[in-house]
Amino acid sequence: MNLAFILAALTLSGRIHEWHIVVLAALLGVINAFDMPARQAFIVQMVERDDLMNARIIAHVCVTMMTRRRSTRRPRGRRTAR
């Protein structure tokens, strides 16, 4: 979330450069590389053994839905005929 605020501040101030975007994207990748395994490890500690498989499936579905929702957004506006 902080990376998004940094990107927004740089963009709105007009001081954004290409290397800013590259560095912020790299930092986001590093954060996600540690975030997802940590979340999966916490599931094991929070859920009883009998419900572990269901909890992992639900967590996977949530991540998949959020990923698809972000990547399938289309700009709204006028549609043109083909």
mmCIF file of the C-alpha atoms, coordinates in Angstrom:
data_MODEL
# 
_entry.id   MODEL 
# 
loop_
_atom_site.group_PDB 
_atom_site.id 
_atom_site.type_symbol 
_atom_site.label_atom_id 
_atom_site.label_alt_id 
_atom_site.label_comp_id 
_atom_site.label_asym_id 
_atom_site.label_entity_id 
_atom_site.label_seq_id 
_atom_site.pdbx_PDB_ins_code 
_atom_site.Cartn_x 
_atom_site.Cartn_y 
_atom_site.Cartn_z 
_atom_site.occupancy 
_atom_site.B_iso_or_equiv 
_atom_site.pdbx_formal_charge 
_atom_site.auth_seq_id 
_atom_site.auth_comp_id 
_atom_site.auth_asym_id 
_atom_site.auth_atom_id 
_atom_site.pdbx_PDB_model_num 
ATOM 1  C CA . MET A 1 1  ? 0.000   0.000   0.000   1.00 0.00 ? 1  MET A CA 1 
ATOM 2  C CA . ASN A 1 2  ? 2.854   2.373   0.789   1.00 0.00 ? 2  ASN A CA 1 
ATOM 3  C CA . LEU A 1 3  ? 4.333   1.743   -2.646  1.00 0.00 ? 3  LEU A CA 1 
ATOM 4  C CA . ALA A 1 4  ? 1.065   2.830   -4.233  1.00 0.00 ? 4  ALA A CA 1 
ATOM 5  C CA . PHE A 1 5  ? 1.128   6.069   -2.228  1.00 0.00 ? 5  PHE A CA 1 
ATOM 6  C CA . ILE A 1 6  ? 4.720   6.706   -3.285  1.00 0.00 ? 6  ILE A CA 1 
ATOM 7  C CA . LEU A 1 7  ? 3.804   6.123   -6.931  1.00 0.00 ? 7  LEU A CA 1 
ATOM 8  C CA . ALA A 1 8  ? 0.764   8.404   -6.617  1.00 0.00 ? 8  ALA A CA 1 
ATOM 9  C CA . ALA A 1 9  ? 2.789   11.158  -4.946  1.00 0.00 ? 9  ALA A CA 1 
ATOM 10 C CA . LEU A 1 10 ? 5.500   11.021  -7.597  1.00 0.00 ? 10 LEU A CA 1 
ATOM 11 C CA . THR A 1 11 ? 2.937   11.041  -10.391 1.00 0.00 ? 11 THR A CA 1 
ATOM 12 C CA . LEU A 1 12 ? 0.841   13.870  -9.004  1.00 0.00 ? 12 LEU A CA 1 
ATOM 13 C CA . SER A 1 13 ? 3.904   15.997  -8.302  1.00 0.00 ? 13 SER A CA 1 
ATOM 14 C CA . GLY A 1 14 ? 5.148   15.497  -11.856 1.00 0.00 ? 14 GLY A CA 1 
ATOM 15 C CA . ARG A 1 15 ? 8.488   14.082  -10.708 1.00 0.00 ? 15 ARG A CA 1 
ATOM 16 C CA . ILE A 1 16 ? 7.988   10.515  -11.904 1.00 0.00 ? 16 ILE A CA 1 
ATOM 17 C CA . HIS A 1 17 ? 10.701  8.933   -14.025 1.00 0.00 ? 17 HIS A CA 1 
ATOM 18 C CA . GLU A 1 18 ? 10.984  5.516   -15.642 1.00 0.00 ? 18 GLU A CA 1 
ATOM 19 C CA . TRP A 1 19 ? 13.442  4.266   -13.042 1.00 0.00 ? 19 TRP A CA 1 
ATOM 20 C CA . HIS A 1 20 ? 10.930  5.068   -10.284 1.00 0.00 ? 20 HIS A CA 1 
ATOM 21 C CA . ILE A 1 21 ? 8.447   2.667   -11.855 1.00 0.00 ? 21 ILE A CA 1 
ATOM 22 C CA . VAL A 1 22 ? 11.091  -0.028  -12.283 1.00 0.00 ? 22 VAL A CA 1 
ATOM 23 C CA . VAL A 1 23 ? 12.252  0.258   -8.664  1.00 0.00 ? 23 VAL A CA 1 
ATOM 24 C CA . LEU A 1 24 ? 8.706   0.276   -7.287  1.00 0.00 ? 24 LEU A CA 1 
ATOM 25 C CA . ALA A 1 25 ? 7.777   -2.773  -9.400  1.00 0.00 ? 25 ALA A CA 1 
ATOM 26 C CA . ALA A 1 26 ? 10.882  -4.632  -8.192  1.00 0.00 ? 26 ALA A CA 1 
ATOM 27 C CA . LEU A 1 27 ? 10.080  -3.805  -4.576  1.00 0.00 ? 27 LEU A CA 1 
ATOM 28 C CA . LEU A 1 28 ? 6.513   -5.008  -5.047  1.00 0.00 ? 28 LEU A CA 1 
ATOM 29 C CA . GLY A 1 29 ? 7.802   -8.290  -6.470  1.00 0.00 ? 29 GLY A CA 1 
ATOM 30 C CA . VAL A 1 30 ? 10.126  -8.820  -3.512  1.00 0.00 ? 30 VAL A CA 1 
ATOM 31 C CA . ILE A 1 31 ? 7.347   -8.051  -1.043  1.00 0.00 ? 31 ILE A CA 1 
ATOM 32 C CA . ASN A 1 32 ? 4.950   -10.463 -2.759  1.00 0.00 ? 32 ASN A CA 1 
ATOM 33 C CA . ALA A 1 33 ? 7.621   -13.182 -2.811  1.00 0.00 ? 33 ALA A CA 1 
ATOM 34 C CA . PHE A 1 34 ? 7.666   -13.160 1.003   1.00 0.00 ? 34 PHE A CA 1 
ATOM 35 C CA . ASP A 1 35 ? 4.023   -12.247 1.588   1.00 0.00 ? 35 ASP A CA 1 
ATOM 36 C CA . MET A 1 36 ? 2.288   -15.202 -0.051  1.00 0.00 ? 36 MET A CA 1 
ATOM 37 C CA . PRO A 1 37 ? 4.326   -17.983 1.633   1.00 0.00 ? 37 PRO A CA 1 
ATOM 38 C CA . ALA A 1 38 ? 3.907   -16.228 4.986   1.00 0.00 ? 38 ALA A CA 1 
ATOM 39 C CA . ARG A 1 39 ? 0.136   -16.092 4.544   1.00 0.00 ? 39 ARG A CA 1 
ATOM 40 C CA . GLN A 1 40 ? 0.031   -19.780 3.672   1.00 0.00 ? 40 GLN A CA 1 
ATOM 41 C CA . ALA A 1 41 ? 2.109   -20.636 6.725   1.00 0.00 ? 41 ALA A CA 1 
ATOM 42 C CA . PHE A 1 42 ? -0.302  -18.748 8.972   1.00 0.00 ? 42 PHE A CA 1 
ATOM 43 C CA . ILE A 1 43 ? -3.231  -20.782 7.667   1.00 0.00 ? 43 ILE A CA 1 
ATOM 44 C CA . VAL A 1 44 ? -1.668  -23.912 9.170   1.00 0.00 ? 44 VAL A CA 1 
ATOM 45 C CA . GLN A 1 45 ? -1.470  -22.223 12.573  1.00 0.00 ? 45 GLN A CA 1 
ATOM 46 C CA . MET A 1 46 ? -4.952  -20.698 12.524  1.00 0.00 ? 46 MET A CA 1 
ATOM 47 C CA . VAL A 1 47 ? -7.049  -23.628 11.317  1.00 0.00 ? 47 VAL A CA 1 
ATOM 48 C CA . GLU A 1 48 ? -7.594  -27.045 12.875  1.00 0.00 ? 48 GLU A CA 1 
ATOM 49 C CA . ARG A 1 49 ? -6.157  -30.023 11.060  1.00 0.00 ? 49 ARG A CA 1 
ATOM 50 C CA . ASP A 1 50 ? -9.578  -31.320 9.969   1.00 0.00 ? 50 ASP A CA 1 
ATOM 51 C CA . ASP A 1 51 ? -10.383 -28.043 8.185   1.00 0.00 ? 51 ASP A CA 1 
ATOM 52 C CA . LEU A 1 52 ? -6.920  -27.382 6.762   1.00 0.00 ? 52 LEU A CA 1 
ATOM 53 C CA . MET A 1 53 ? -7.642  -28.542 3.203   1.00 0.00 ? 53 MET A CA 1 
ATOM 54 C CA . ASN A 1 54 ? -10.788 -26.406 2.976   1.00 0.00 ? 54 ASN A CA 1 
ATOM 55 C CA . ALA A 1 55 ? -8.946  -23.373 4.367   1.00 0.00 ? 55 ALA A CA 1 
ATOM 56 C CA . ARG A 1 56 ? -6.174  -23.692 1.804   1.00 0.00 ? 56 ARG A CA 1 
ATOM 57 C CA . ILE A 1 57 ? -8.672  -24.030 -1.029  1.00 0.00 ? 57 ILE A CA 1 
ATOM 58 C CA . ILE A 1 58 ? -10.605 -20.969 0.134   1.00 0.00 ? 58 ILE A CA 1 
ATOM 59 C CA . ALA A 1 59 ? -7.386  -18.944 0.431   1.00 0.00 ? 59 ALA A CA 1 
ATOM 60 C CA . HIS A 1 60 ? -6.323  -20.029 -3.058  1.00 0.00 ? 60 HIS A CA 1 
ATOM 61 C CA . VAL A 1 61 ? -9.705  -19.104 -4.520  1.00 0.00 ? 61 VAL A CA 1 
ATOM 62 C CA . CYS A 1 62 ? -9.558  -15.662 -2.875  1.00 0.00 ? 62 CYS A CA 1 
ATOM 63 C CA . VAL A 1 63 ? -6.105  -14.944 -4.297  1.00 0.00 ? 63 VAL A CA 1 
ATOM 64 C CA . THR A 1 64 ? -7.131  -16.209 -7.732  1.00 0.00 ? 64 THR A CA 1 
ATOM 65 C CA . MET A 1 65 ? -10.289 -14.108 -7.774  1.00 0.00 ? 65 MET A CA 1 
ATOM 66 C CA . MET A 1 66 ? -8.406  -10.954 -6.778  1.00 0.00 ? 66 MET A CA 1 
ATOM 67 C CA . THR A 1 67 ? -5.742  -11.583 -9.416  1.00 0.00 ? 67 THR A CA 1 
ATOM 68 C CA . ARG A 1 68 ? -8.282  -12.165 -12.169 1.00 0.00 ? 68 ARG A CA 1 
ATOM 69 C CA . ARG A 1 69 ? -10.351 -9.185  -11.116 1.00 0.00 ? 69 ARG A CA 1 
ATOM 70 C CA . ARG A 1 70 ? -7.365  -6.887  -11.445 1.00 0.00 ? 70 ARG A CA 1 
ATOM 71 C CA . SER A 1 71 ? -6.204  -8.283  -14.769 1.00 0.00 ? 71 SER A CA 1 
ATOM 72 C CA . THR A 1 72 ? -9.582  -8.413  -16.512 1.00 0.00 ? 72 THR A CA 1 
ATOM 73 C CA . ARG A 1 73 ? -10.698 -4.862  -15.903 1.00 0.00 ? 73 ARG A CA 1 
ATOM 74 C CA . ARG A 1 74 ? -11.482 -3.100  -19.108 1.00 0.00 ? 74 ARG A CA 1 
ATOM 75 C CA . PRO A 1 75 ? -11.725 0.638   -19.559 1.00 0.00 ? 75 PRO A CA 1 
ATOM 76 C CA . ARG A 1 76 ? -15.266 1.867   -19.525 1.00 0.00 ? 76 ARG A CA 1 
ATOM 77 C CA . GLY A 1 77 ? -16.578 4.180   -22.104 1.00 0.00 ? 77 GLY A CA 1 
ATOM 78 C CA . ARG A 1 78 ? -18.013 4.120   -25.532 1.00 0.00 ? 78 ARG A CA 1 
ATOM 79 C CA . ARG A 1 79 ? -18.024 0.841   -27.363 1.00 0.00 ? 79 ARG A CA 1 
ATOM 80 C CA . THR A 1 80 ? -17.392 0.950   -31.043 1.00 0.00 ? 80 THR A CA 1 
ATOM 81 C CA . ALA A 1 81 ? -18.801 -1.437  -33.613 1.00 0.00 ? 81 ALA A CA 1 
ATOM 82 C CA . ARG A 1 82 ? -16.355 -3.729  -35.336 1.00 0.00 ? 82 ARG A CA 1 
# 
